[in-house]
Amino acid sequence: MTIKVVDTFAGAGGFSLGFKMAGCDIVGAIEQDKWAAETFKFNHPSAKVLEKDINTLTDLDLKTEFCNLRPDIILGGSPCQGFSVCNKNNGDPKDL
């Protein structure tokens, strides 16, 4: 049985990539940033991606969009810009 994953606050899909490398199937994502959502779609072409602010989604919206995909794991990562060691000057101070 393959473990199915939905990634929230998905960004470009780096967190999902780790799960994919561990043998999981990335079936869906929620990401509000257009550029990041497009990158996620490129990196995980078989996943269903909602380009929306998660705060605007209801329980019914989530059931409608993802219930038939039957996810086993729902991911939620922290915003990487504020935590990145690569370029501390580019991060949003509110992320810390």
N, C-alpha and C positions, 0 to 999 in steps of 0.2 A: 504494500500500500504506500503510495506517495503522499507525503504531507503537503497540504495545500495552504498557501499563505496569502493574506491580504495585508498590504503595507499602508499605514496611515502616516501622514506627514512625510510622504515618500521621497521627496526630492528627486534626484536623478536615478535613484534605485540602488545606491551602494549597499545599504543595509540588506535589501532583498538579494543582492548579488551573493552575499555571504551565505544566505539561506539556500539559494540556488546551488551554490558550490557544495553545500552539505547534502544535496539531493532532494530538496524541496521543489515544489511546483509553485511559481509565483502566478497566482490567478487574478489578482486585482490590486488596485492602489487608489488612494485619495491624495491629491496634491493640488493646492490652490494656485501655485505659481505656474503660469503658462509655459515658460521656458523649461522649467524643471519637469513638468508633466510631459512635454514633448520629448524630452531626453529620456524620461522613464519609459515611454512608449517605444522609443528606439532600442533601449537596452533590454526591454522585456516585451517583445512584440505580441506575445500571446495573452498578455494580461489585460483585463478590463480596467481602464484608468478613468476615474472621475476627476475632472479638473474643476474642483469646487472647494469652497471654504467649508471645512468639516463642521463648523459651528452652525451652518445653515441646513445641515442634513438632519432629517428626523429618523427615528427608528424604522418607520415604514420605508423611507427612502433607502436605508441601508439594507433592509430585508429584500426590497424589490431588486436592488442592484447586485447583491452578493449572495443571497440565500441559495440560489440554484448552483452557485460555484462551490458551496459547502466547505468553506475554509476551516482548517484545523487550528491555525495560528493567526492572530492579528498583531502585527508589529506596530510600534510607535516610537520613533527615534527622536532624539533631541535635535534642535536646529544646529547644523554643523558650522555655520559661519561664526557664531559666537564662541565655539569650542575648538575651532581649528588652531593647530599649532603652526600652520604654514604661513598665515598672514594675520596676525592679531589686529592689525590696523584696519582691516576691512570688515571686521565683525560688527554686528549690531550690539551696542552695550546693553540693550534691554534683554538680549538672549542669555546673558550671564546671570 
